[in-house]
Amino acid sequence: MTNRNKIIEVFEKHKNTDIKYFMPFLVAGDPDIKQFKRLALAIEPHCDILEIGIPFSDPIADGPTIQEANTRAFAAGINTKRALEAIAEIRINTEKPIVVLTYYNILIQGGTSIEDSLDKTFKNLKKSGVDGIVIGDLPIEEADLTLKACEKHDICLIFLIAPSTTPERMMNILKVARGFVYLISVMGVTGARDTVAEITKNTIKRILYMTDNIIPVFVGFGISKPEHARAIADAGADGIIIGSAIVNIVKENLEDLDKMVAKMVEFTSNIKNAVKELN
């Protein structure tokens, strides 16, 4: 296996193409560590990038569905160390890029200073096979130390942008962003929604105009159906991110783990096929 950043490799491989990417999201340790690893490897063939949430006690960007997944993971004995161990096992079995979603407080533990803690954490992330990180509560204005740690350990810091992001702030993000940017499609927290809002399509157009192909734009929050994914991709987004709708499959099939896997594979393959139709 190469040590190069796999996110960068994927985008370089498909440079100057119109390929649309799919990044599903799972919470590490949900519903338990063994089944989480099983689910991740089951959906791996149907994703371009795999996003994994490291459970946190106060996930302010997440709605009830992912909050409940965090609770299940904690009850099953997950912690950051065990989450990274599980990710390392998944890495052995895939060359696909892995992105983690977490919160800043998790990253600044275990060192003699914030800088030392970030260095140790990002070293462990890289060792586990992580290529990118989304930090739900880290704004661009406070990201300098984290950007240094990401650069040192060759991990892409994925910034969140929203319909309310100003042009000035967007330009500041684009100056340092690496990998792709994560566009929050609607105002609010994560959660499956029934339709693709018009504000989402308008925001995609505005952000695409501002990025001017500098960096891929992935869209998440509220996407729950193949037709949603197709509409988002058709609006110009480079990638589709789905979390709550996938985590719901875990919740709805806790009594039948085999059925959980089958439903998860069916859902993710349908999303990937819907996006593929536009490639």
MARNUVO-33858 format. One record per atom (N, C-alpha, C): residue in three letters; x, y, z. Coordinates in pm, whole numbers, padded with zeros to 5 digits, always signed. Each point is the difference from the previous one (the first is absolute). Example, Ala and Ser with C-alpha at 12.3 -4.5 7.8 and 13.67 -1.06 7.14 Angstrom:
! residues 2
ala+01319-00569+00780ala-00089+00119+00000ala+00090+00120+00000ser-00035+00105-00072ser+00082+00119+00006ser-00077+00109+00073
! end
This chain:
! residues 279
met+00084-00120+00000met-00084+00120+00000met+00088+00125+00000thr-00045+00099-00074thr+00073+00126-00005thr-00032+00086+00123asn+00093+00087+00035asn-00022+00091+00111asn-00055+00135-00046arg-00020+00014-00130arg-00054+00126-00050arg-00143+00018+00047asn-00042+00127+00007asn-00137+00027+00043asn-00097-00051-00106lys-00090-00088+00041lys-00087-00068-00094lys-00111+00090-00055ile-00037+00104+00073ile-00097+00095-00054ile+00059+00072-00121ile+00121+00048+00017ile+00069+00070-00109ile+00020-00095-00118glu+00036-00124+00028glu+00021-00098-00107glu-00127-00023-00081val-00113-00014+00068val-00127-00024-00070val-00034+00116-00092phe+00015+00122+00050phe-00035+00116-00082phe+00098+00018-00116glu+00127-00031+00024glu+00098+00009-00110glu-00029-00105-00107lys-00041-00117+00042lys-00031-00108-00093lys-00115+00037-00093his-00098+00072+00053his-00118+00035-00078his-00002+00147-00043lys+00117+00062+00001lys+00010+00140-00041lys-00049+00017-00144asn-00069+00109-00025asn-00055+00032-00132asn-00108-00098-00045thr-00066-00064+00097thr-00117-00083-00031thr-00120+00058+00076asp-00117-00051-00032asp-00123+00047+00066asp-00050-00099+00103ile+00088-00085+00051ile-00042-00102+00095ile-00063+00063+00124lys-00104-00066+00051lys-00066+00042+00123lys+00034-00102+00110tyr+00033+00051+00118tyr+00047-00085+00108tyr-00109-00020+00106phe+00009-00113+00068phe-00095-00031+00108phe+00078-00030+00127met-00033+00071+00109met+00065-00020+00129met-00106-00032+00106pro-00022-00128+00030pro-00091-00036+00109pro+00066+00017+00136phe-00084+00012+00103phe+00047+00027+00136phe-00050-00106+00097leu+00090-00051+00081leu-00033-00089+00111leu+00060+00055+00128val-00061-00032+00112val+00056+00035+00130val+00083-00118+00050ala+00124+00025+00035ala+00089-00106+00049ala-00059-00066+00125gly-00013-00133-00004gly-00050-00073+00116gly-00150-00016+00005asp-00071+00046-00103asp-00146-00010-00004asp-00041-00114-00094pro-00078-00099+00044pro-00058-00015+00135pro+00095-00063+00101asp+00107-00063-00050asp+00111-00046+00082asp+00123-00002-00089ile+00116-00020+00056ile+00123+00014-00077ile+00009-00105-00111lys-00034-00123+00031lys+00009-00107-00099lys-00094+00025-00117gln-00125+00035+00029gln-00098+00023-00107gln+00033+00126-00078phe+00055+00100+00066phe+00042+00121-00072phe+00104-00033-00105lys+00101-00077+00035lys+00103-00038-00096lys-00061-00082-00114arg-00093-00087+00034arg-00068-00080-00101arg-00077+00089-00098leu-00073+00098+00053leu-00076+00092-00084leu+00092+00082-00090ala+00108+00051+00057ala+00092+00083-00078ala+00055-00076-00120leu+00040-00124+00022leu+00057-00078-00110leu-00107-00046-00099ala-00124-00014+00049ala-00109-00040-00089ala-00037+00110-00099ile+00005+00126+00045ile-00038+00110-00089ile+00120+00056-00076glu+00119-00043+00036glu+00122+00053-00063glu-00002-00007-00153pro-00050-00108-00061pro-00001-00004-00147pro-00089+00106-00065his-00093+00056+00079his-00098+00093-00056his+00030+00146+00035cys+00118+00026+00056cys+00035+00138+00034cys+00131+00038-00067asp+00021+00130-00011asp+00127+00052-00051asp+00090+00044+00114ile-00062+00052+00106ile+00068+00040+00123ile-00089-00047+00114leu+00060-00048+00107leu-00078-00044+00117leu+00019+00101+00113glu-00111+00050+00053glu+00005+00094+00113glu-00042-00072+00127ile+00079+00017+00105ile-00025-00067+00127ile-00003+00104+00111gly-00107-00002+00077gly-00011+00092+00112gly+00062-00060+00125ile+00083+00077+00068ile+00054-00042+00129ile-00097+00052+00107pro-00065-00089+00072pro-00103+00044+00096pro+00050+00105+00099phe-00088+00095+00027phe+00030+00110+00091phe-00126+00027+00082ser+00019+00042+00123ser-00113+00018+00093ser-00090+00117-00037asp+00053+00100-00069asp-00079+00119-00034asp+00016+00036-00147pro-00054-00084-00090pro+00017+00023-00145pro-00095+00108-00052ile+00041+00124+00013ile-00091+00112-00023ile-00049+00013-00144ala+00072-00058-00096ala-00043+00010-00139ala-00095-00112-00041asp-00023-00094+00091asp-00077-00119-00035asp-00139+00001+00060gly-00095-00052-00077gly-00137-00012+00044gly-00022-00126+00083pro-00126-00029+00035pro-00033-00112+00089pro+00050-00136-00049thr-00006-00024-00130thr+00037-00131-00053thr+00146-00033+00032ile+00090+00093-00029ile+00142-00026+00024ile+00034+00012+00148gln-00071+00085+00073gln+00017+00004+00145gln-00030-00136+00062glu-00108-00064-00045glu-00036-00132+00051glu+00105-00104-00038ala+00057+00014-00119ala+00106-00093-00042ala+00121+00015+00091asn+00034+00122+00035asn+00110+00023+00094asn-00027-00069+00134thr-00124+00012+00047thr-00038-00062+00127thr+00013-00152-00008arg-00045-00059-00112arg+00014-00145-00016arg+00147-00041-00001ala+00083+00079-00067ala+00142-00032-00009ala+00066+00008+00137phe-00033+00103+00077phe+00055+00011+00135phe-00043-00119+00086ala-00126-00039-00013ala-00051-00114+00078ala+00072-00130-00038ala+00048-00006-00126ala+00072-00118-00047ala+00149+00005+00034gly+00043+00106+00069gly+00138+00007+00048gly+00096+00077-00089ile-00051+00078-00094ile+00090+00074-00089ile+00062+00117+00074asn+00120+00035-00040asn+00065+00125+00038asn+00091+00036-00117thr+00069+00111+00009thr+00081+00044-00113thr+00107-00101-00037lys+00067-00057+00101lys+00105-00098-00026lys-00056-00122-00073arg-00112-00051+00047arg-00060-00117-00065arg-00054+00033-00138ala-00050+00122-00016ala-00048+00042-00133ala+00115-00001-00101leu+00116+00052+00040leu+00114+00003-00090leu+00054-00140-00026glu-00007-00087+00098glu+00040-00139-00022glu-00091-00067-00102ala-00130+00027+00009ala-00095-00056-00096ala+00025+00055-00140ile+00028+00130-00008ile+00029+00062-00130ile+00126-00061-00060ala+00100-00026+00083ala+00124-00062-00048ala-00027-00139-00059glu-00093-00073+00060glu-00035-00132-00053glu-00073+00013-00134ile-00086+00101-00010ile-00069+00025-00127ile+00101+00040-00108arg+00096+00083+00037arg+00103+00046-00095arg+00075-00117-00062ile+00026-00104+00076ile+00071-00117-00052ile-00073-00060-00119asn-00132+00015-00002asn-00084-00066-00100asn-00052+00092-00109thr+00048+00123-00006thr-00046+00091-00105thr+00106+00102-00034glu-00001+00041-00127glu+00085+00110-00046glu-00082+00128-00016lys-00129-00005+00031lys-00085+00118-00011lys+00040+00103+00106pro-00011+00129-00031pro+00028+00102+00101pro-00093-00012+00120ile+00052+00032+00117ile-00080+00002+00123ile+00005+00140+00059val-00118+00054+00028val-00015+00132+00065val-00067-00022+00134val+00050+00065+00105val-00067-00007+00130val-00069+00132+00029leu-00113-00012+00068leu-00071+00117+00052leu+00015+00000+00151thr+00043+00111+00055thr+00017+00007+00145thr-00016+00145+00046tyr+00034+00022+00125tyr-00010+00133+00060tyr+00132+00035+00066tyr+00024+00129+00012tyr+00132+00050+00036tyr+00048-00051+00135asn-00092-00013+00095asn+00039-00041+00135asn+00068-00136+00000ile-00043-00089-00090ile+00061-00133-00009ile+00146+00009-00046leu+00030+00101-00081leu+00132+00010-00062leu+00107+00058+00092ile-00041+00065+00107ile+00098+00073+00083ile+00020-00067+00135gln-00012-00133+00003gln+00023-00076+00122gln+00133-00074-00009gly+00064-00021+00115gly+00112-00092+00007gly+00139+00059-00017gly+00009+00132-00015gly+00131+00061-00017gly+00028+00103+00108thr+00118+00059-00006thr+00039+00100+00100thr-00049+00139-00037ser-00046+00015-00125ser-00056+00127-00048ser-00097-00032-00113ile-00073+00100-00047ile-00091-00023-00112ile+00078-00045-00122glu+00113+00067-00025glu+00082-00036-00117glu+00049-00145+00011asp+00047-00038+00117asp+00051-00135+00021asp-00113-00103-00014ser-00116+00033+00054ser-00115-00090-00010ser-00043-00019-00144leu-00007+00109-00075leu-00038-00010-00142leu+00100-00085-00077asp+00128+00021+00028asp+00103-00077-00069asp-00015-00149+00028lys-00022-00036+00125lys-00015-00142+00036lys-00127-00058-00061thr-00109+00077+00005thr-00127-00049-00054thr+00008-00023-00150phe+00057+00097-00072phe+00006-00014-00145phe+00099-00108-00042lys+00103-00021+00080lys+00092-00111-00026lys-00076-00132+00011asn-00085-00012+00102asn-00079-00121+00019asn-00106-00016-00110leu-00059+00111-00043leu-00097-00006-00109leu+00066-00053-00127lys+00117+00055-00031lys+00071-00043-00120lys+00040-00147+00010lys+00047-00040+00117lys+00041-00138+00021lys-00118-00095-00018ser-00120+00047+00032ser-00120-00082-00014ser-00051-00006-00143gly+00055+00084-00087gly-00041-00002-00140gly-00097+00109-00039val-00010+00103+00082val-00092+00111-00029val+00063+00096-00101asp-00081+00042-00099asp+00048+00092-00104asp-00054+00141+00015gly-00116+00014+00065gly-00061+00131+00014gly-00080+00009+00129ile-00026+00123+00043ile-00074+00020+00125ile-00095+00117-00013val-00122-00020+00049val-00100+00106+00014val-00013+00027+00149ile+00018+00125+00040ile-00010+00037+00142ile-00121+00090+00014gly-00106-00055+00059gly-00130+00066-00003gly-00006+00135+00066asp+00091+00026+00095asp-00008+00126+00074asp+00127+00085-00015leu+00075-00022-00109leu+00122+00079-00021leu-00019+00095-00118pro-00014+00130+00026pro-00013+00097-00109pro+00136+00034-00060ile-00001+00052-00119ile+00123+00037-00070ile+00083+00099+00083glu-00069+00088+00074glu+00070+00103+00076glu+00089-00058+00111glu-00026-00124+00042glu+00074-00060+00111glu+00075-00125-00043ala+00025-00014-00129ala+00051-00127-00052ala+00151-00005-00021asp+00072+00104+00033asp+00144+00006-00033asp+00079-00118+00056leu-00018-00029+00129leu+00078-00109+00061leu-00037-00135-00062thr-00128-00018-00027thr-00045-00126-00059thr+00052-00014-00143leu+00000+00108-00074leu+00053-00003-00137leu+00147-00041+00000lys+00077+00049+00097lys+00142-00038+00009lys+00015-00149+00026ala-00083-00053+00090ala+00006-00143+00031ala-00042-00083-00121cys-00102+00047-00072cys-00046-00071-00120cys+00109-00001-00106glu+00066+00112-00018glu+00106+00007-00100glu+00115-00093+00036lys+00037-00002+00126lys+00112-00084+00045lys-00029-00148-00024his-00125-00040+00023his-00035-00142-00007his-00077-00037-00127asp-00007+00093-00094asp-00061-00025-00131asp-00145-00048+00012ile-00078+00077+00074ile-00143-00025+00014ile-00074+00123-00048cys-00102-00019-00082cys-00078+00112-00053cys-00098+00048+00106leu+00004+00129+00030leu-00100+00060+00089leu-00117+00045-00086ile-00114-00065+00020ile-00119+00024-00082ile-00086+00105+00070phe-00013+00117-00061phe-00076+00108+00063phe-00149-00009-00036leu-00082+00032+00100leu-00144+00011-00022leu-00034+00139-00051ile-00084+00006-00102ile-00054+00127-00046ile-00152-00013-00005ala-00069+00111+00009ala-00146-00002+00014ala-00064+00104-00092pro-00132-00006-00012pro-00068+00104-00079pro+00029+00141+00050ser+00035+00012+00128ser+00025+00133+00059ser+00145+00044-00010thr+00088-00085-00053thr+00142+00036-00009thr+00019+00119-00094thr+00066+00103+00049thr+00019+00121-00081thr+00110-00022-00104pro+00000+00078-00107pro+00108-00011-00099pro+00138+00020+00060glu+00014+00093+00093glu+00129+00026+00063glu+00049-00123+00078arg-00092-00059+00075arg+00036-00118+00079arg+00031-00118-00091met-00076-00011-00107met+00022-00108-00095met+00139+00010-00061met+00042+00120-00034met+00132+00019-00059met+00110-00037+00099asn-00021+00032+00129asn+00096-00038+00102asn+00013-00152+00011ile-00114-00069-00012ile+00001-00146+00003ile+00073-00056-00121leu-00029+00055-00116leu+00059-00052-00123leu+00152+00018-00005lys+00051+00098+00073lys+00145+00022+00002lys+00075-00116+00064val-00067-00071+00092val+00069-00105+00075val-00064-00138-00015ala-00118-00006-00060ala-00073-00127-00010ala+00077-00100-00085arg-00010-00126+00037arg+00068-00108-00072arg-00092-00121-00004gly-00002-00069-00111gly-00089-00114-00015gly-00130+00043-00064phe-00098+00035+00082phe-00126+00054-00049phe-00063+00085+00109val-00103+00075-00035val-00076+00074+00101val-00135-00068+00018tyr-00051+00007+00122tyr-00124-00067+00039tyr-00110+00106+00010leu-00087+00000-00097leu-00110+00097-00002leu-00119-00054+00076ile-00037+00069+00107ile-00122-00032+00074ile-00117+00049-00083ser-00085-00092-00043ser-00100+00034-00100ser-00112+00089+00052val-00027-00009+00130val-00109+00079+00059val+00046+00053+00135met-00070+00098+00051met+00028+00049+00134met-00052-00101+00101gly+00076-00023+00109gly-00043-00094+00101gly+00098-00114+00018val-00043-00104+00073val+00085-00113+00030val-00023-00111-00101thr+00080-00107+00013thr-00015-00115-00089thr-00137-00064+00021gly-00045-00070-00103gly-00129-00070+00007gly-00058-00018-00138ala-00064-00114-00022ala-00060-00027-00130ala-00120+00091-00023arg-00015+00049-00123arg-00112+00085-00037arg-00068-00057-00124asp-00124+00046-00026asp-00081-00060-00106asp+00032+00053-00139thr+00044+00123-00008thr+00023+00060-00132thr+00132+00078-00001val+00047+00029-00118val+00117+00085-00016val-00048+00145-00010ala+00035+00080+00098ala-00049+00138+00005ala+00060+00084-00112glu-00076+00098-00043glu+00047+00089-00106glu+00124+00077+00045ile+00005+00031+00131ile+00118+00071+00052ile+00126-00084-00018thr-00017-00132+00005thr+00115-00088-00021thr+00055+00014-00140lys-00088-00005-00099lys+00043+00011-00140lys+00062+00137-00026asn-00060+00103+00057asn+00054+00136-00019asn+00136+00015+00068thr+00015-00060+00119thr+00127+00008+00071thr+00109-00074-00076ile-00033-00116-00057ile+00098-00075-00079ile+00050+00086-00115lys-00091+00065-00071lys+00039+00085-00113lys+00090+00114+00046arg-00035+00060+00115arg+00079+00113+00051arg+00140-00045+00040ile+00007-00114+00070ile+00129-00050+00046ile+00086-00046-00117leu-00060-00063-00099leu+00075-00044-00118leu+00058+00120-00074tyr-00076+00106-00005tyr+00049+00122-00066tyr+00121+00055+00076met-00007-00006+00134met+00108+00054+00081met+00123-00089-00003thr-00020-00133+00000thr+00115-00090+00000thr+00066-00006-00136asp-00079+00017-00107asp+00053+00003-00136asp+00094-00117-00027asn-00046-00120+00040asn+00076-00124-00021asn+00133-00005+00075ile+00018+00087+00100ile+00122-00004+00081ile+00004-00129+00081ile-00115-00043+00048ile-00008-00113+00091ile-00138-00064-00015pro-00010-00133+00010pro-00132-00065-00010pro-00094+00044+00112val-00129+00002-00032val-00104+00035+00096val-00087-00122+00026phe-00001-00044+00126phe-00086-00111+00042phe-00117+00059+00079val-00117-00059-00016val-00120+00052+00064val-00058-00104+00095gly-00031+00042+00123gly-00060-00088+00098gly-00108+00069+00080phe-00058-00072+00094phe-00111+00042+00086phe-00133-00013-00077gly-00081-00094+00039gly-00137-00008-00052gly-00021-00086-00122ile+00105-00058-00056ile-00016-00082-00120ile-00033-00142+00044ser-00113-00054-00049ser-00045-00129+00052ser-00051-00096-00106lys-00004+00042-00127lys-00056-00084-00105lys+00086+00010-00126pro-00007-00104-00086pro+00075+00008-00126pro-00035+00123-00083glu-00128+00039+00000glu-00039+00117-00079glu+00059+00129+00057his+00019+00004+00135his+00068+00113+00061his+00144+00008-00051ala+00068-00115+00005ala+00140-00005-00043ala+00013+00042-00145arg-00093-00047-00083arg+00004+00034-00142arg-00023+00150-00020ala-00093+00057+00075ala-00030+00144-00012ala+00118+00085+00044ile+00066-00041+00109ile+00116+00074+00050ile+00114-00007-00100ala+00025-00119-00052ala+00107-00016-00099ala-00032+00075-00128asp-00126-00004-00040asp-00043+00070-00121asp+00014+00151+00015ala-00011+00048+00125ala+00016+00144+00026ala+00145+00044-00007gly+00092-00098-00012gly+00140+00035-00019gly+00095-00046+00109ala-00053-00057+00110ala+00087-00046+00108ala+00090-00112-00050asp+00121-00002+00053asp+00096-00105-00038asp-00022-00128+00079gly-00052+00013+00123gly-00017-00116+00085gly-00125+00009+00085ile-00051-00117+00039ile-00119-00013+00083ile+00039-00064+00132ile-00045+00058+00111ile+00027-00054+00132ile-00134-00039+00064ile-00010-00123+00048ile-00122-00044+00067ile+00036-00063+00133gly-00063+00051+00106gly+00026-00052+00134gly-00123-00053+00070ser-00093+00089+00032ser-00114-00038+00083ser-00084-00111-00062ala-00022+00004-00130ala-00080-00104-00065ala+00068-00136+00012ile+00133-00001-00001ile+00075-00125+00015ile-00004-00047+00146val+00021+00093+00091val-00002-00034+00142val-00139-00048+00042asn-00104+00051-00065asn-00137-00047+00028asn-00015-00148-00028ile+00073-00050-00101ile-00008-00143-00032ile+00053-00083+00117val+00103+00051+00067val+00050-00067+00119val-00109-00004+00106lys-00058+00114+00028lys-00103+00011+00105lys-00119-00092-00027glu-00040-00009-00126glu-00122-00075-00035glu+00022-00151-00006asn+00125-00044+00009asn+00027-00143-00016asn+00090-00055+00110leu-00014+00056+00120leu+00085-00043+00111leu-00026-00145+00042glu-00119-00053-00032glu-00033-00136+00039glu+00043-00103-00104asp+00046+00046-00116asp+00038-00093-00107asp+00123+00057-00071leu+00117-00041+00045leu+00124+00058-00050leu+00025-00035-00147asp-00038-00118-00043asp+00017-00038-00140asp-00089+00087-00090lys-00122+00024+00046lys-00090+00086-00075lys+00054+00143-00006met+00062+00043+00109met+00062+00133+00004met+00103+00015-00110val+00085-00099-00014val+00104+00003-00104val-00064+00001-00138ala-00099-00087-00022ala-00065-00009-00130ala-00067+00131-00038lys-00071+00060+00095lys-00067+00128-00027lys+00101+00111-00028met+00111-00002+00074met+00104+00101-00018met+00063-00011-00138val+00030-00122-00043val+00059-00022-00131val-00098+00042-00110glu-00127-00035+00018glu-00101+00038-00099glu-00010+00151-00013phe-00004+00069+00114phe-00015+00146-00002phe+00121+00067-00064thr+00118-00036+00044thr+00121+00067-00051thr+00023-00031-00148ser-00031-00120-00043ser+00017-00033-00142ser-00100+00078-00085asn-00122+00019+00052asn-00100+00079-00074asn+00044+00146-00013ile+00058+00055+00107ile+00049+00138-00006ile+00114+00011-00100lys+00095-00092+00007lys+00114+00005-00090lys-00045-00016-00145asn-00096-00087-00025asn-00049-00017-00136asn-00072+00124-00050ala-00073+00069+00090ala-00069+00122-00039ala+00099+00109-00039val+00110+00008+00074val+00104+00099-00032val+00075-00039-00125lys+00023-00129-00018lys+00072-00049-00118lys-00071+00037-00130glu-00133+00008+00005glu-00077+00029-00121glu+00038+00135-00059leu+00057+00088+00084leu+00037+00133-00049leu+00146+00006-00043asn+00076-00108+00022asn+00142+00001-00034asn+00020-00017-00150
! end
